[in-house]
Amino acid sequence: MGSQVIYNQIRKNAAQATKQAEGGEFTWTKAQFDALKQGDILKQGAGGTNYEDVIKEHGKPSKESTTKKKDRENKVISYVSTGNNIQSVTLTFDKQEDGSFLLISKVAMGLE
């Protein structure tokens, strides 16, 4: 019973996040996710995929947040789809000296 309540809450949260997204359409494929380049976390994401490139290809994320710790700034974005199969992509970017953000972490669920 408890797991069903948790599952329902996850679906509800995912639906709310999807409604917030521009167009609300989940556009990710496993091949697109796999093609993302994860940069060197010790070098502020050097070599990683640029945040702006992700936004151009997939549109506004379902959820976005920015955190600052000491001299570092990270941006976390999530794309969430609901329906028969919940799918999600969560990406973390590290801010560069020029103000751009490069990918340092990527996590996906349910992509085919």
C-alpha positions as a Markdown table, in Angstrom:
| # | Residue | x | y | z |
|---|---|---|---|---|
| 1 | Met | 0.0 | 0.0 | 0.0 |
| 2 | Gly | 2.8 | 2.5 | 0.9 |
| 3 | Ser | 4.6 | 1.9 | -2.4 |
| 4 | Gln | 1.4 | 2.7 | -4.3 |
| 5 | Val | 1.1 | 6.0 | -2.5 |
| 6 | Ile | 4.7 | 6.9 | -3.3 |
| 7 | Tyr | 4.2 | 5.9 | -7.0 |
| 8 | Asn | 1.1 | 8.0 | -7.2 |
| 9 | Gln | 2.9 | 11.0 | -5.7 |
| 10 | Ile | 5.8 | 10.5 | -8.2 |
| 11 | Arg | 3.3 | 10.5 | -11.1 |
| 12 | Lys | 1.6 | 13.6 | -9.7 |
| 13 | Asn | 4.9 | 15.5 | -9.4 |
| 14 | Ala | 5.9 | 14.4 | -12.8 |
| 15 | Ala | 2.6 | 15.5 | -14.3 |
| 16 | Gln | 3.0 | 18.9 | -12.6 |
| 17 | Ala | 6.5 | 19.3 | -13.9 |
| 18 | Thr | 5.4 | 18.3 | -17.4 |
| 19 | Lys | 2.7 | 21.0 | -17.4 |
| 20 | Gln | 5.3 | 23.6 | -16.5 |
| 21 | Ala | 7.4 | 22.7 | -19.6 |
| 22 | Glu | 6.9 | 24.8 | -22.7 |
| 23 | Gly | 4.9 | 22.6 | -25.0 |
| 24 | Gly | 4.9 | 19.8 | -22.4 |
| 25 | Glu | 6.3 | 17.3 | -24.9 |
| 26 | Phe | 9.1 | 14.9 | -23.9 |
| 27 | Thr | 11.6 | 14.8 | -26.8 |
| 28 | Trp | 14.4 | 12.7 | -25.5 |
| 29 | Thr | 15.7 | 9.4 | -27.0 |
| 30 | Lys | 18.3 | 7.1 | -25.5 |
| 31 | Ala | 20.6 | 7.9 | -28.4 |
| 32 | Gln | 20.3 | 11.6 | -27.7 |
| 33 | Phe | 21.0 | 11.1 | -24.0 |
| 34 | Asp | 24.0 | 8.8 | -24.8 |
| 35 | Ala | 25.4 | 11.4 | -27.2 |
| 36 | Leu | 25.7 | 14.0 | -24.4 |
| 37 | Lys | 29.3 | 14.6 | -23.4 |
| 38 | Gln | 29.9 | 14.6 | -19.7 |
| 39 | Gly | 32.8 | 17.0 | -18.9 |
| 40 | Asp | 35.5 | 16.7 | -16.3 |
| 41 | Ile | 34.0 | 17.6 | -13.0 |
| 42 | Leu | 37.4 | 18.5 | -11.6 |
| 43 | Lys | 37.8 | 21.0 | -14.4 |
| 44 | Gln | 34.4 | 22.7 | -14.1 |
| 45 | Gly | 32.9 | 20.5 | -16.9 |
| 46 | Ala | 35.6 | 21.0 | -19.5 |
| 47 | Gly | 34.7 | 19.0 | -22.6 |
| 48 | Gly | 31.1 | 18.7 | -21.6 |
| 49 | Thr | 27.9 | 19.5 | -23.6 |
| 50 | Asn | 26.8 | 23.2 | -23.4 |
| 51 | Tyr | 23.6 | 24.0 | -21.6 |
| 52 | Glu | 22.4 | 26.3 | -24.5 |
| 53 | Asp | 22.8 | 23.4 | -27.0 |
| 54 | Val | 20.5 | 21.2 | -24.9 |
| 55 | Ile | 17.9 | 24.0 | -24.6 |
| 56 | Lys | 18.0 | 24.6 | -28.3 |
| 57 | Glu | 17.4 | 20.9 | -29.1 |
| 58 | His | 14.9 | 20.0 | -26.4 |
| 59 | Gly | 13.3 | 23.3 | -25.3 |
| 60 | Lys | 12.5 | 24.5 | -21.8 |
| 61 | Pro | 13.0 | 21.9 | -19.1 |
| 62 | Ser | 10.2 | 20.7 | -16.8 |
| 63 | Lys | 12.2 | 22.0 | -13.8 |
| 64 | Glu | 15.4 | 24.1 | -13.5 |
| 65 | Ser | 17.3 | 25.3 | -10.4 |
| 66 | Thr | 20.7 | 27.0 | -9.8 |
| 67 | Thr | 22.8 | 26.5 | -6.7 |
| 68 | Lys | 25.9 | 28.4 | -5.5 |
| 69 | Lys | 28.6 | 26.9 | -3.2 |
| 70 | Lys | 31.7 | 28.9 | -2.5 |
| 71 | Asp | 33.2 | 29.8 | -5.9 |
| 72 | Arg | 31.1 | 27.3 | -7.9 |
| 73 | Glu | 27.7 | 27.6 | -9.5 |
| 74 | Asn | 25.7 | 24.6 | -10.8 |
| 75 | Lys | 22.5 | 24.4 | -12.8 |
| 76 | Val | 20.3 | 21.3 | -12.6 |
| 77 | Ile | 17.6 | 20.8 | -15.2 |
| 78 | Ser | 15.0 | 18.0 | -15.6 |
| 79 | Tyr | 12.8 | 16.8 | -18.4 |
| 80 | Val | 10.0 | 14.6 | -17.3 |
| 81 | Ser | 7.3 | 12.7 | -19.2 |
| 82 | Thr | 4.3 | 11.0 | -17.9 |
| 83 | Gly | 2.0 | 8.5 | -19.4 |
| 84 | Asn | 2.2 | 4.7 | -19.5 |
| 85 | Asn | 5.9 | 4.9 | -18.9 |
| 86 | Ile | 7.5 | 7.6 | -16.8 |
| 87 | Gln | 10.7 | 8.9 | -18.5 |
| 88 | Ser | 13.1 | 11.5 | -17.2 |
| 89 | Val | 16.4 | 13.1 | -18.0 |
| 90 | Thr | 18.2 | 15.1 | -15.3 |
| 91 | Leu | 21.3 | 17.1 | -16.2 |
| 92 | Thr | 23.8 | 19.1 | -14.0 |
| 93 | Phe | 25.9 | 21.8 | -15.5 |
| 94 | Asp | 28.9 | 23.8 | -14.0 |
| 95 | Lys | 29.3 | 27.5 | -14.7 |
| 96 | Gln | 32.4 | 28.5 | -16.7 |
| 97 | Glu | 34.4 | 31.7 | -16.4 |
| 98 | Asp | 32.7 | 33.1 | -19.5 |
| 99 | Gly | 29.3 | 32.6 | -18.0 |
| 100 | Ser | 28.3 | 29.5 | -20.0 |
| 101 | Phe | 27.4 | 26.1 | -18.4 |
| 102 | Leu | 28.9 | 22.7 | -19.3 |
| 103 | Leu | 27.6 | 19.3 | -18.5 |
| 104 | Ile | 29.1 | 17.5 | -15.5 |
| 105 | Ser | 26.5 | 14.8 | -14.7 |
| 106 | Lys | 23.6 | 13.1 | -16.5 |
| 107 | Val | 21.0 | 10.7 | -15.3 |
| 108 | Ala | 18.1 | 9.1 | -17.3 |
| 109 | Met | 15.2 | 6.8 | -16.4 |
| 110 | Gly | 12.9 | 4.9 | -18.8 |
| 111 | Leu | 14.5 | 5.9 | -22.1 |
| 112 | Glu | 14.2 | 3.4 | -25.0 |
